[in-house]
Amino acid sequence: MERNRHGIQELIRQGESLMLEFKSDLKCLPDRNLVAAVVSLANTDGGELLLGVEDNGAVTGLHPNHINVSGIPALIANKTNPAIAVMVVEQEDRLGNMPIDSLIILSRLRDERRLTTADLAPSVQKPEASVRSSLEKLVETGFLEPHGAGRGRIYTLSARLYQKADQRAEYIRQVGFAPIQQEQMVLNYIDKNGSIKRAEVMDLCHLDRNQAYRLLVKMKQAGRIKQIGEHKGATYERA
């Protein structure tokens, strides 16, 4: 069924479905209920959970305990096994009522990582010029990052979104242009986050402990990074 594209309010007017659920937060939705709602969506084909919306569609907003939503992805991941990865999109004044086009774009990029305007147009069901306008607005508001120019311009989710979801390594993987060298992946991670630990190198580059150690030693000897601290507490920064 084609969704109306006039914004979140129109989406709410359509009512709940298998892929859209409303949850009131007036009395602070308990963590267990929030997790249960996400699990329910994950057990189908995924979907959106609108927190701060009553069953009748009335927007009543977030409880003060949930105003800072950056901790929700970690909460969900810690209370599910296997961990469920979620992305929280805050409705910000800069974007106004986020149109359904933007939600479709964010959803596809969450799943497929790197897409062009032409890739996204069929899902949004609008001309490429209109889709490009939506993409650039998402870039301006910090949700997306562009790579390249012209018709081959590729869009990815921004570092900010991955940081909020506590998936910083995933950000580096999805923006990397294959074939990307492990050293460059490490440097990209440091550039975005300030430093990196050996465990993070292992996760980022899919290396075992010894392989990650050898990579870091090689980069130190080449003068590309410097070590801060010793043993388990050691971190690595740009030299």
SEBA-655070 format. One record per residue (C-alpha): x, y, z. Coordinates in pm, whole numbers, padded with zeros to 5 digits, always signed. Layout:
XYZ...
//
This chain:
+00000+00000+00000+00140+00340-00096+00195+00571+00197+00090+00935+00196+00396+01161+00180+00278+01474+00358+00471+01414+00676+00458+01237+01007+00113+01371+01091-00029+01204+00783+00149+00882+00875-00008+00899+01220-00353+00958+01069-00319+00628+00884-00306+00452+01218-00107+00161+01353-00018-00138+01139+00217-00437+01140+00505-00199+01063+00398+00105+01264+00328+00118+01636+00237+00407+01867+00348+00415+02231+00240+00666+02493+00518+00810+02707+00310+01030+02935+00383+00808+03236+00732+00708+03116+00705+00385+02918+00885+00114+03118+01200-00024+02960+01051-00373+02938+00752-00243+02740+00975-00044+02506+01195-00348+02444+00890-00572+02391+00752-00333+02129+01082-00329+01939+01111-00709+01955+00759-00741+01819+00848-00525+01518+01177-00708+01467+00998-01043+01460+00803-00934+01153+00976-00728+00886+01090-00439+01104+00914-00106+01113+00878+00220+01302+00789+00285+01663+00657+00633+01737+00724+00705+02104+00516+00984+02250+00206+00910+02041-00119+00783+02192-00322+00493+02050-00567+00745+01903-00286+00927+01721-00260+01222+01960+00100+01346+01988+00167+01395+02359+00548+01395+02351+00823+01228+02548+00848+01186+02923+01139+01389+03070+01326+01061+03129+01328+00999+02754+01413+01348+02628+01770+01233+02565+01699+00943+02333+02063+00864+02256+02067+00584+02514+01774+00391+02366+01976+00191+02107+02215+00065+02377+01921-00019+02604+01758-00229+02333+02085-00401+02238+02166-00486+02600+01825-00638+02670+01788-00851+02355+01970-01168+02250+02075-01168+01976+02107-00792+02011+01862-00590+01803+02010-00283+01637+01775+00013+01624+01814+00363+01492+01657+00654+01674+01548+00951+01465+01463+01260+01663+01217+01508+01518+01414+01830+01520+01303+02186+01460+01549+02219+01175+01365+01952+00980+01013+02019+01102+00771+01729+01062+00993+01471+00896+00829+01368+00568+00770+01003+00494+01017+01035+00204+01293+01098+00457+01190+00802+00673+01196+00574+00369+01542+00702+00274+01679+00654+00627+01529+00306+00650+01685+00191+00322+02024+00337+00408+02013+00169+00747+01973-00166+00571+02179-00113+00254+02440+00141+00376+02535+00319+00050+02283+00431-00214+02250+00682-00497+01953+00900-00586+01862+00657-00863+01869+00367-00617+01626+00544-00383+01379+00687-00636+01173+00365-00681+01113+00335-00306+01016+00700-00261+00811+00692-00584+00905+01045-00683+01123+01192-00961+01496+01184-00898+01508+01563-00870+01264+01550-00578+01451+01263-00413+01778+01453-00451+01621+01752-00277+01515+01531+00014+01862+01381+00034+02033+01719+00043+01799+01837+00318+01893+01531+00521+02259+01617+00459+02202+01974+00580+02040+01852+00901+02318+01604+00976+02138+01277+00909+02333+01183+00595+02677+01231+00444+02741+01261+00067+03034+01105-00118+03126+01207-00471+02943+01431-00716+02698+01421-01004+02479+01121-01082+02726+00892-00910+02695+01079-00577+02652+00825-00296+02477+00886+00035+02539+00715+00369+02405+00760+00719+02611+01013+00912+02868+00947+01181+02635+01122+01427+02359+00864+01379+02595+00571+01416+02750+00728+01727+02405+00769+01882+02333+00403+01805+02674+00307+01956+02776+00160+01619+03083+00371+01539+03271+00085+01373+02972+00018+01148+02993+00378+01024+03351+00331+00907+03261+00006+00730+02967+00150+00542+03146+00459+00412+03460+00275+00310+03517+00248-00062+03623-00110-00137+03892-00226-00152+03989-00023+00155+04310-00088+00342+04297-00175+00710+04534+00111+00795+04305+00362+00631+04004+00217+00812+04187+00269+01142+04280+00626+01050+03922+00702+00942+03798+00571+01276+04048+00788+01467+03950+01093+01260+03585+01045+01351+03626+00943+01715+03959+01084+01831+04123+00754+01924+04094+00378+01888+04163+00074+02109+04300-00260+01998+03963-00427+02062+03802-00170+01834+04062-00244+01565+03974-00614+01594+03605-00538+01551+03656-00282+01276+03894-00485+01059+03776-00835+01155+04119-00927+01294+04223-01147+01581+04416-01008+01877+04762-01075+01733+04674-00942+01388+04539-00620+01539+04854-00585+01750+05081-00625+01446+04877-00373+01248+04904-00113+01524+05278-00173+01569+05330-00131+01194+05135+00196+01195+05331+00324+01497+05663+00241+01333+05552+00422+01018+05473+00731+01225+05103+00729+01138+04972+00680+01493+05097+00715+01848+05017+00507+02154+04866+00665+02465+04892+00455+02780+04995+00093+02825+04851-00258+02825+04471-00293+02828+04416+00080+02873+04619+00176+02567+04458+00390+02301+04594+00511+01968+04571+00856+01813+04699+01026+01502+05072+01094+01528
//
